[in-house]
Amino acid sequence: MPGSLSRPRFPFRLVSVAILTVAAAVASWWYMRPDPAIDCNRLPPLTIFATLAAFIIAIIFRQMARHPDRAHRWFLTIWLVIAAATLFADFRYVRRYRDICNSLQQEMQHLKTQ
């Protein structure tokens, strides 16, 4: 089979980055799914998933330096975009509801002291 028609093989490290990225994106989506009420217990896990997405972005940049092949770089670029979108979405969600949850906590503490 000619080399130009064969599918590129991706090393295990690249595939593992893809699996981590998909897992973080799906978990973030799960926590951000619409709900009729605001659940403040979703904010800490989303903060952790945002941190995980940032860590995955760092891993992807490191893998780009190790894999000069064009197909590998495109593969990593796709996962870089997904990880960046996950980081951005998590940040926006936490930022949107953080003030509301903080004010609810303060009200609950105020009611407990009375």
N, C-alpha and C positions, 0 to 999 in steps of 0.2 A: 504494500500500500504506500502511495507517495506520502512524503512527510507533510506536505501542505494540506492534505485531506484528513490526516489523522487528528484526533482530538487531543488537545494538550492535557498532560497529566499534571495534577496538582498535588504537591506534597502534603503530607498529613498536617503539617503546621498551618498551611493555608486553609485547609478544610476545617481544622479546629477553630480558627478565627471566624470562619463563616458560621459555624454552629453556635459559638458564643454570641455572635452578633444577633443571630436570629432568636436565640433564647432570651437575650436581654430585651429585644424589641417586642417579642410576644408577651413577655412578663409585664413590660411597661404598658402595653396596650391593655392587658387584662386589668391592671390596676386603674387605668384611666377610662375604663368603659363607663358609659353614661349610667347614672343612678339617680333616682328621684330626690335623694337627700345627699347632703355633703357628708362624706365619711372622712373625718380627720385622721383616722388610722391608716389611710392610704398614703399620706405624705412621707413618712419615714422610709417605707420601701421604695417609693419613687426616687427619693434622694439617693438611696443606695444604688438603684439602677442607673441613675444619671452618672454617678461616680464610676460604675462599672462600664458604662458606655465611653466615658473619657479614657479609662484604662484601655479599653479595646482599641480606641483611636490611636493611642500611643503604641500599642502592639502592632497595629496595621502599618504605621509609619516605619517601625523598625523592620517589619517584614518586607516593606517596599525597598529598603536599602539592601536587603539580602537577596532579593529575587529580581534580577534585571530583565527577565523575560517579559515581553510585552503582554502576553496573555495573562501571566500572573499579576502584572500590575493592573490590568483592567479588572480582573477578578477582585483584587484588593480594593480598588477604587469603588466598586459597587458596594462592598461591605463598609467602606469608610463613609459613604454617603448615608447608608442606613444607620450606622452607629451615630453619626452626627445628627441625623433627624431624631433619633431616640433621645439623645442628650438634650436637644433643643425642646422637644415636646415635654419631656419630664420637667425641665426647668420651668417652662411656661405654666404647666399644671400646678406645680408646687408654689410658684410665685403667685398665681391667681388666688389660691385658697389659703395660703399661709396666714394672711392678715385676718381672715374670717375665723380660722381655727384658733388663732391666738386670742382674739377677742372673746370667743366662746369659752376658752379655758379660763380667762381672767374672770368672766362672769361666774363660772362655776366655783372658782376659788373664793370669790367675794361672797357667794351665797353660803358656802361652807363655814366661813368665819362668822357669819351672823347668827 
